[in-house]
Amino acid sequence: MSILKRIGSIVRTGLLWVVLWIPVSLVVGSVRELVVFGHVLPRLFLPLAAVYGMTGFVTGCGFATVMSLTEAGNALSRLKLWRVGSWGALGALVIPIGGLVAAALGGGGALTHVGFLIANLAVTAGLGAGCAVGMVQLGRRGERLTAATQTPMLPLHAE
């Protein structure tokens, strides 16, 4: 596969993850606002969607890059779902853990709601694993449908 096709595939994966991460971010952000402040401010939806959208894009691109480097020779049918899910979860945790480390080094103001931080890590890891496994399952389904619908070409005119 040429480098441009590989980059295009990586970017498309990142964009697909954005579409999946934004709705989850709005739900998680709304729950956090309800628990911490007792109300939800709709003005926070756009910043939440932007942050989680960027996180989804970066982790989706990271996942696609890791998969293209580690599993390049394997067909989708041969990939182990637990490995794919592990790559997705680990990749998804990089940004939140980096944010926690930065918050801890910067005074720890963001570390006051430890329960929410742990829940956020769990949701992020689960979302990364789910996106990764879902993409492989979708690819496998596409392979099966393509193989099932391939029929020999019929001639255009009778001979």
C-alpha positions as CSV (number, residue, x, y, z in Angstrom):
1,M,0.0,0.0,0.0
2,S,1.4,3.4,-0.9
3,I,2.1,5.9,1.8
4,L,-0.7,8.3,0.6
5,K,-3.3,5.5,0.8
6,R,-2.0,4.5,4.2
7,I,-2.3,8.2,5.4
8,G,-5.7,8.4,3.9
9,S,-6.9,5.3,5.8
10,I,-5.4,6.6,9.0
11,V,-7.2,9.9,8.6
12,R,-10.5,8.2,7.7
13,T,-10.2,6.1,10.9
14,G,-9.6,9.2,13.0
15,L,-12.7,10.9,11.5
16,L,-14.8,7.8,12.1
17,W,-13.7,7.8,15.8
18,V,-14.7,11.5,16.0
19,V,-18.2,10.7,15.0
20,L,-18.4,8.0,17.7
21,W,-16.7,10.0,20.5
22,I,-18.7,13.2,20.3
23,P,-22.1,11.8,21.5
24,V,-20.4,9.9,24.3
25,S,-18.6,13.1,25.4
26,L,-21.9,14.9,25.6
27,V,-23.4,12.2,27.8
28,V,-20.4,11.9,30.1
29,G,-20.1,15.7,30.3
30,S,-23.7,16.1,31.2
31,V,-23.5,13.4,33.9
32,R,-20.4,15.1,35.3
33,E,-22.2,18.5,35.4
34,L,-25.2,17.0,37.1
35,V,-23.2,15.2,39.7
36,V,-20.7,18.0,40.5
37,F,-22.8,21.2,40.0
38,G,-26.4,19.9,40.1
39,H,-27.3,21.2,36.6
40,V,-26.2,21.0,33.0
41,L,-25.1,24.0,31.1
42,P,-25.7,23.7,27.3
43,R,-22.9,26.2,26.6
44,L,-20.5,23.5,27.6
45,F,-21.6,21.1,24.9
46,L,-19.5,22.7,22.2
47,P,-16.2,22.7,24.2
48,L,-16.8,19.1,25.3
49,A,-17.5,18.0,21.8
50,A,-14.4,19.8,20.5
51,V,-12.1,18.3,23.2
52,Y,-13.5,14.8,22.9
53,G,-13.7,15.1,19.1
54,M,-10.0,15.9,19.0
55,T,-9.2,13.1,21.4
56,G,-11.2,10.7,19.3
57,F,-9.4,11.8,16.2
58,V,-5.9,11.5,17.7
59,T,-6.6,8.2,19.3
60,G,-8.3,6.9,16.1
61,C,-5.3,7.9,14.1
62,G,-3.0,6.4,16.7
63,F,-4.9,3.1,16.7
64,A,-4.8,3.0,12.9
65,T,-1.1,3.7,12.8
66,V,-0.3,1.0,15.4
67,M,-2.5,-1.5,13.6
68,S,-0.9,-0.7,10.2
69,L,2.6,-1.3,11.8
70,T,1.9,-4.3,14.0
71,E,-0.8,-6.2,12.0
72,A,0.1,-5.2,8.4
73,G,0.4,-8.8,7.1
74,N,-2.8,-10.2,8.7
75,A,-6.2,-10.4,7.2
76,L,-9.0,-9.1,9.2
77,S,-10.3,-12.6,9.8
78,R,-7.1,-13.5,11.5
79,L,-6.9,-10.6,14.0
80,K,-7.6,-11.5,17.6
81,L,-10.4,-9.2,18.9
82,W,-8.9,-9.1,22.4
83,R,-5.6,-7.7,20.9
84,V,-7.4,-5.2,18.8
85,G,-9.5,-4.1,21.8
86,S,-6.3,-3.8,23.9
87,W,-4.7,-1.6,21.3
88,G,-7.8,0.6,21.1
89,A,-8.0,0.9,24.9
90,L,-4.4,1.6,25.4
91,G,-4.3,4.2,22.7
92,A,-7.4,5.9,24.1
93,L,-5.9,6.2,27.5
94,V,-2.8,8.0,26.4
95,I,-4.4,11.5,26.2
96,P,-6.4,11.3,29.5
97,I,-3.4,9.9,31.5
98,G,-1.2,12.6,30.0
99,G,-3.8,15.2,31.1
100,L,-3.8,13.7,34.6
101,V,0.0,13.9,34.8
102,A,0.0,17.5,33.6
103,A,-2.7,18.4,36.2
104,A,-0.8,16.7,39.0
105,L,2.4,18.5,38.0
106,G,0.6,21.8,37.7
107,G,-0.9,21.9,41.1
108,G,-3.6,19.2,41.0
109,G,-6.7,21.4,40.8
110,A,-8.2,19.0,38.3
111,L,-7.6,16.0,40.6
112,T,-10.3,17.0,43.2
113,H,-12.9,14.8,41.7
114,V,-11.1,11.5,41.7
115,G,-14.2,9.4,41.2
116,F,-15.1,11.3,38.0
117,L,-11.5,10.9,36.8
118,I,-11.5,7.2,37.3
119,A,-14.9,6.9,35.6
120,N,-13.6,9.1,32.7
121,L,-10.6,6.7,32.3
122,A,-12.9,3.7,32.3
123,V,-15.3,5.3,29.7
124,T,-12.3,6.4,27.5
125,A,-10.7,2.9,27.6
126,G,-14.0,1.2,26.9
127,L,-14.8,3.6,24.0
128,G,-11.3,3.0,22.5
129,A,-11.7,-0.7,22.8
130,G,-15.2,-0.6,21.5
131,C,-14.3,1.5,18.5
132,A,-11.4,-0.7,17.7
133,V,-13.3,-4.0,17.9
134,G,-16.3,-2.5,16.1
135,M,-14.1,-1.3,13.2
136,V,-12.6,-4.8,12.8
137,Q,-16.0,-6.4,13.0
138,L,-17.3,-4.0,10.4
139,G,-14.3,-4.8,8.1
140,R,-14.9,-8.5,8.5
141,R,-18.6,-8.1,7.6
142,G,-17.5,-6.1,4.5
143,E,-15.1,-8.8,3.5
144,R,-17.9,-11.5,3.8
145,L,-20.4,-9.4,1.9
146,T,-17.9,-8.7,-0.9
147,A,-17.0,-12.3,-1.1
148,A,-20.7,-13.4,-1.2
149,T,-21.7,-11.0,-3.9
150,Q,-18.8,-11.5,-6.3
151,T,-20.2,-13.2,-9.4
152,P,-18.5,-13.9,-12.6
153,M,-18.9,-11.2,-15.2
154,L,-21.4,-11.9,-17.9
155,P,-20.5,-10.9,-21.5
156,L,-22.2,-7.7,-22.7
157,H,-23.2,-9.2,-26.1
158,A,-24.1,-12.7,-27.2
159,E,-21.4,-14.3,-29.3
